[in-house]
Amino acid sequence: MERNKIRIKVKAKKASKTDRYLSKVLKIVGFLFIAIAGYYLIDSQDAGLVSKIISLFSAPEVIAPIGEAVFPWKPFSYILAGHIPGILGLIWAINYSKKNTDRAYRFIMGIIVSMTLFNTIIYFYWSIYFGIFCYYNYFIASIFLSITLVLFFISYLIYKRQSLLFAILIYFHIFMLEMLAQWVDDRYLYIFTAISIFSGVLFYISRQDKPYLTVFSNALFAHGFLMILVLKKFVFNTSPSYLSLFFIISFLYFLIYYIITLYYSVIENKKIFQVINLLNTFVYIVLNGYVLSRFGYSNYYGIILFIAFAVHLSSLIVHKKYYQQKGKLSAIEIACLVLISASVSQIWSEYFYSLFMGIVSILFFLYAKQNKNKLYVTAVIISLISLVANLIYLASTGYFKILNSSALETNAVLKNVFINSILVCFFVTVMRIIVFNEKKEGDQNWFNRSRYVRYLNILLAISSFVVIEWISFFFVKSTVYELPFLNKTILFIAGLFALFILIKGDYFSKKNKNWVYTSIYLFAIFLIAKIHIDFSPTSIKYIFTNNFTMAEVLIHYIELLLALTVFAISFIKLYSLNASKKKDLMQFVVFTLYFVCTFLVCKEYDYISIITSNLSSGISEVEFDMIVKSNQYLPYSMIILTCSSILLIIGIKLKSLFLRSIAILIIGADLIKIFLIEFKEISESYKAFVFIVIGGLLLLLSWYYNKSKQHKSRRTSRKS
C-alpha cells in the first residue's frame, strides 16, 4: 500500500509537470503563429512600410480638425471585436479567480497579451495602409483605454504579480504609441497627460509591492515619448510651437518620477534610488538645456537649474520634517549644493566655470564641516585643483591668442584671463581662511588642517602668479615694448615664482621636494637658454633704434641674475637632498651644470661683443651672424677648455669616473680643434696667449690631482 501511494504521488507530480510544459509549449506556439500572421499581413502590403513609419517621426505636422471625417464603422467594428471578448473575459476571470486562482491568473495574462497584439495589428493595419483612425477621436480612445486599464488594475490588486503589472505597462505604452503615430492636433498634450496620470496611478496601487523594475521601465517609456517630441518638433522640424508644452511636461515628468524615486529612497534606504534620482535630475537639466540652446534661449538656462534646486530643497525640507528617523539623503543634499552653485554661476555666465567650482568648493567644505566628513574635504581640494588647472589652461591659450590677435581681441583675452584669475584667487583665499580658522575639537580634529592649508598655499601661490603675470601683460601692452617683450615678462615673473617656491620649501613634503626642485632646476636651465635665444638681430635693432641700450642691459642682467639665483639655489637644494643617497643623480646634475655654464659664458661673450660693437647702432642680420660666427672659433674653444678643466676638478673631488672621463674627452677634442683648425688663423701674439692659458690650466690640473692623491695616501696610512 505504501508503494502504491508513492507511485500515485510520483505520477501526479509527473502529470503536473507535463501539464505545465504543455501549457508553455502551447503559448509559445500560439504567439509564434500570431507573429507569423502579422508578418504575412505586413508582407502583403506595399514596400513603403519603413519609410511611412519614419515619416511619422520626421515629417512636418499637418493640422486637421478632429471629427470632420466620416465615422469609420468598419475598422471600429474590428476594434470592438477585440475589446468586447477581452473585457468580458476579464470580468469572468476576476469572478472566477475566487475559486481557481492559478488558472484565472494565466487566463488574465493571456487576455492582456492577446488584446495587446490584436489591437496593435488591427490599428496599424487600418491607420498606416488605409489612413483611417480606428477610434475616430480621443474621447472614444479614452473610453476603451480606461475600461481596460480599470479591469487590468483590479486583476493586479487581486494577484499582486509583477509579471501582470509589466504586461499592463506594455499594453498601455503600445496604446500610447498608436495614438502618437496617428494624431495631429493635441496628440502630444493627450499622450503626455495620459502617461502622467498612468504613472501616478501605477505608483499608487503598487507602492507597497516594490515593483522597482516596472516603475523604472515606465519612466524609460515616458521619457522615450518625450524624446520623440524633441526629435520631431525641435530637431527635424525646428518648430517652437510646442515649447511651452515641452517645458510643462518635462517639469511634470521630472517632478513625478522624482517623488516616486524619493519615496523608495526614503522607505527602502538604498543608495541605488538616490543615484536614479540624480540621473532623473540630470536628464531634466540636459534635455531642457538642449532645447533652450536649440532656439537661442541659453540665457534662461539658470531658471531650469533653479527649478531643479527648488525641487531638491523642498524634498529635503519635507524629509527633515516627516522622515527624521528614515534613510539619509546625502546625495540629494550634495545635488542641492551643486544646483545652487550652478544657478548663481549663471548670473555671470562668461566666467561660469570659475564661479561654479569656487562656490561648490566653499559649500562642500561647509557641508563637510557640519557632518564632519573628511571625504568631502578631499573633494573640495580636487575641485580647487581643477579650478587652478583651468586657470593655467586659460592663461596658456590666452598667451598664444595675444601673440596672434588684433588689438580688440587682445583686450578681450586680457580681460577674460584677468577676471578669471581674480575669481580663482578670491575663492582660494576664502577657502584658506575658512580652513585655517577651523578649530580643533578636543584632542583630535576631524581632518588634517595643516596638510590642507599647505595645499591651499600652493594653489594660492599659483593663482597669484597668474594674476601678477596678467597685470604685467597689461602694463607691457600699454607701453612701447608691446607684444615682442611678452616673453621677457612671463619668464621674469615665472623666475620670481620659482624663487618664491624655493624659499617656501615648507609647502612640500619630503617626498615631493626632489620632484619640485628638479623641475625648478630644469626650468632655470630653460630660462637661461631663453634669455640668450631671444637676443636676435631684430631685437638688437629695435633696442638701438629706440635708444633702449642701457635699459636693455639693465633688464638683461637682472633677468640673468634671477635665473642664476634660481639655478644656484635649486642646485644646492638638490645636492643637499641627494649628496649622500643618489650618486648617479648628482653626476647628472653636475653634468648639466657644466653644459649650462659653458653655454652661458659663450652666449654672454656674444652678447657683450654685440653690445660693445661699433656696428651696434645700425647692425644688420648679416653683421650680427658674422660676429657670432667669429666668436665660435678661438673664444668658444678657450671657454670650453676652461669649463672642462673645472669639470675635471669636480670629477676628481667627487671621485666620479664618469665626470672625469667626459672632461678628459672634451679637453682632448677641444685641444685638437685649437691646434688643427684655429691655430692657422690666429696671430703670433694670440698663439702665445693660447699656449699660456693651456699650459696654466694643465699645470693647475696636475697640481690639484697630485694634491688629492696625497690626501688619499695620508688617509690610508692613518687607517693602517
C-alpha positions, 0 to 999 in steps of 0.5 A: 500500500505504501508503494502504491501511494508513492507511485500515485504521488510520483505520477501526479507530480509527473502529470503536473509537470507535463501539464505545465510544459504543455501549457508553455509549449502551447503559448509559445506556439500560439504567439509564434503563429500570431507573429507569423500572421502579422508578418504575412499581413505586413508582407502583403502590403506595399514596400513603403512600410519603413519609410511611412513609419519614419515619416511619422517621426520626421515629417512636418505636422499637418493640422486637421480638425478632429471629427470632420471625417466620416465615422469609420464603422468598419475598422471600429467594428474590428476594434470592438471585436477585440475589446468586447471578448477581452473585457468580458473575459476579464470580468469572468476571470476576476469572478472566477479567480475566487475559486481557481486562482492559478488558472484565472491568473494565466487566463488574465495574462493571456487576455492582456497579451492577446488584446495587446497584439490584436489591437496593435495589428488591427490599428496599424493595419487600418491607420498606416495602409488605409489612413483611417483612425480606428477610434475616430477621436480621443474621447472614444480612445479614452473610453476603451483605454480606461475600461481596460486599464480599470479591469487590468488594475483590479486583476493586479490588486487581486494577484499582486504579480509583477509579471501582470503589472509589466504586461499592463505597462506594455499594453498601455505604452503600445496604446500610447504609441498608436495614438502618437503615430496617428494624431495631429492636433493635441496628440502630444498634450493627450499622450503626455497627460495620459502617461502622467496620470498612468504613472501616478496611478501605477505608483499608487496601487503598487507602492507597497509591492516594490515593483522597482523594475516596472516603475523604472521601465515606465519612466524609460517609456515616458521619457522615450515619448518625450524624446520623440517630441524633441526629435520631431518638433525641435530637431527635424522640424525646428518648430517652437510651437510646442515649447511651452508644452515641452517645458510643462511636461518635462517639469511634470515628468521630472517632478513625478518620477522624482517623488516616486524615486524619493519615496523608495529612497526614503522607505527602502534606504538604498543608495541605488534610488538616490543615484536614479534620482540624480540621473532623473535630475540630470536628464531634466537639466540636459534635455531642457538645456538642449532645447533652450540652446536649440532656439537661442534661449541659453540665457534662461538656462539658470531658471531650469537649474533653479527649478531643479534646486527648488525641487531638491530643497523642498524634498529635503525640507519635507524629509527633515520634517516627516522622515527624521528617523528614515534613510539619509539623503546625502546625495540629494543634499550634495545635488542641492549644493551643486544646483545652487552653485550652478544657478548663481554661476549663471548670473555671470555666465562668461566666467561660469566655470570659475564661479561654479567650482569656487562656490561648490568648493566653499559649500562642500567644505561647509557641508563637510564641516557640519557632518564632519566628513573628511571625504568631502574635504578631499573633494573640495581640494580636487575641485580647487585643483581643477579650478587652478588647472583651468586657470593655467589652461586659460592663461596658456591659450590666452598667451598664444591668442595675444601673440596672434590677435588684433588689438580688440581681441587682445583686450578681450583675452586680457580681460577674460584671463584677468577676471578669471584669475581674480575669481580663482584667487578670491575663492582660494583665499576664502577657502584658506581662511575658512580652513585655517580658522577651523578649530580643533575639537578636543584632542583630535580634529576631524581632518588634517588642517595643516596638510590642507592649508599647505595645499591651499598655499600652493594653489594660492601661490599659483593663482597669484602668479597668474594674476601678477603675470596678467597685470604685467601683460597689461602694463607691457601692452600699454607701453612701447615694448608691446607684444615682442617683450611678452616673453621677457615678462612671463619668464621674469615673473615665472623666475620670481615664482620659482624663487618664491617656491624655493624659499617656501620649501615648507609647502612640500613634503619630503617626498615631493621636494626632489620632484619640485626642485628638479623641475625648478632646476630644469626650468632655470636651465630653460630660462637661461637658454631663453634669455640668450635665444631671444637676443636676435638681430631684430631685437638688437635693432629695435633696442638701438633704434629706440635708444633702449641700450642701457635699459636693455642691459639693465633688464638683461642682467637682472633677468640673468641674475634671477635665473642664476639665483634660481639655478644656484639655489635649486642646485644646492637644494638638490645636492643637499637632498641627494649628496649622500643617497643618489650618486648617479643623480648628482653626476647628472646634475653636475653634468648639466651644470657644466653644459649650462655654464659653458653655454652661458659664458659663450652666449654672454661673450656674444652678447657683450661683443654685440653690445660693445660693437661699433656696428651696434647702432645700425647692425644688420642680420648679416653683421650680427651672424658674422660676429657670432660666427667669429666668436665660435672659433678661438673664444668658444674653444678657450671657454670650453677648455676652461669649463672642462678643466673645472669639470675635471676638478669636480670629477676628481673631488667627487671621485666620479669616473664618469665626470672625469672621463667626459672632461678628459674627452672634451679637453682632448677634442677641444685641444685638437680643434685649437691646434688643427683648425684655429691655430692657422688663423690666429696671430703670433701674439694670440698663439702665445696667449693660447699656449699660456692659458693651456699650459696654466690650466694643465699645470693647475690640473696636475697640481690639484690631482697630485694634491688629492692623491696625497690626501688619499695616501695620508688617509690610508696610512692613518687607517693602517 
